[in-house]
Amino acid sequence: MRHIRAFLRFWYDFVVGDDWRVAAGIAIAIAITAALAAAEVSAWWVMPAGVTLIVYGSLRRAVRAAKRA
């Protein structure tokens, strides 16, 4: 059981990392892309737009935190 728990902790830390909002945003972008593709709508643009917005938000939060410190 200890090995399984360590394995799951590794993957949680690898996927979520320092900011759970980034992981959640990427998961949402993947879900939107999948839903659009299932509806046979061109969905190639969702991931680049989503990643751009998510990185912008993450950097904005980091800059605000650095200014406060």
C-alpha positions as CSV (number, residue, x, y, z in Angstrom):
1,M,0.0,0.0,0.0
2,R,2.9,2.3,0.8
3,H,4.2,2.0,-2.8
4,I,0.8,2.7,-4.3
5,R,0.4,5.8,-2.2
6,A,3.9,7.0,-3.1
7,F,3.1,6.4,-6.8
8,L,-0.1,8.4,-6.6
9,R,1.6,11.2,-4.7
10,F,4.2,11.4,-7.5
11,W,1.6,11.7,-10.2
12,Y,-0.4,14.3,-8.2
13,D,2.7,16.4,-7.8
14,F,3.7,15.9,-11.4
15,V,0.3,16.9,-12.8
16,V,-0.8,19.5,-10.4
17,G,2.6,20.9,-9.4
18,D,2.6,24.2,-7.7
19,D,-0.7,25.5,-9.0
20,W,-3.9,23.5,-9.1
21,R,-5.6,26.2,-11.2
22,V,-3.3,25.4,-14.1
23,A,-4.1,21.7,-13.9
24,A,-7.8,22.4,-13.7
25,G,-7.7,24.8,-16.6
26,I,-5.9,22.4,-18.8
27,A,-8.4,19.6,-17.9
28,I,-11.3,22.0,-18.8
29,A,-9.6,22.9,-22.1
30,I,-9.2,19.2,-22.9
31,A,-12.9,18.6,-22.0
32,I,-14.0,21.4,-24.2
33,T,-11.9,20.2,-27.1
34,A,-13.3,16.7,-26.7
35,A,-16.8,18.0,-26.6
36,L,-16.4,20.1,-29.7
37,A,-14.7,17.3,-31.6
38,A,-17.5,14.9,-30.6
39,A,-19.9,17.4,-32.1
40,E,-17.8,17.4,-35.3
41,V,-16.9,21.0,-34.8
42,S,-13.4,22.2,-35.7
43,A,-11.7,22.3,-32.3
44,W,-8.0,22.7,-33.1
45,W,-8.0,26.3,-31.7
46,V,-9.3,25.5,-28.2
47,M,-6.0,24.1,-26.7
48,P,-3.7,26.9,-28.0
49,A,-6.2,29.6,-26.8
50,G,-6.8,27.8,-23.5
51,V,-3.1,27.4,-22.8
52,T,-2.4,31.0,-23.6
53,L,-5.1,32.2,-21.2
54,I,-4.0,29.8,-18.5
55,V,-0.3,30.8,-18.7
56,Y,-1.3,34.5,-18.7
57,G,-3.4,34.1,-15.6
58,S,-0.7,32.1,-13.9
59,L,2.0,34.7,-14.7
60,R,-0.3,37.5,-13.6
61,R,-0.9,35.9,-10.2
62,A,2.9,35.3,-9.8
63,V,3.7,39.0,-10.6
64,R,1.1,40.2,-8.1
65,A,2.5,37.9,-5.4
66,A,6.1,39.1,-6.2
67,K,5.0,42.8,-5.9
68,R,3.4,42.2,-2.5
69,A,6.6,40.5,-1.2
